[in-house]
Amino acid sequence: MANSGGMANVGGVDRVLRLALGVALVLAGLVPALASVFAGWGISSLFLIIAGVAVFASGVFRFCFAYKLFGLSTCAIKKA
């Protein structure tokens, strides 16, 4: 498993939401019709893709740096 060191801090529902949001952000950056909507708001396609990959990766690896920084966790795994 990716977090054999016990660093997981993203659990269940949070993980599924991150995976779905990551895919949605990447698609929003890649699909021209969606990208143009976000461009109207001043958000570039590249930003959407990078943000989507980062959010998706946090779901895959079950680790969120911001959660770690603030001492948060949504993971049901108990620390030893």
Sequence and secondary structure as in RCSB ss.txt:
>XXXX:A:sequence
MANSGGMANVGGVDRVLRLALGVALVLAGLVPALASVFAGWGISSLFLIIAGVAVFASGVFRFCFAYKLFGLSTC
AIKKA
>XXXX:A:secstr
 TTTTS     HHHHHHHHHHHHHHHHHHHSHHHHHHHHHTT  HHHHHHHHHHHHHHHHHT  HHHHHHT    
     
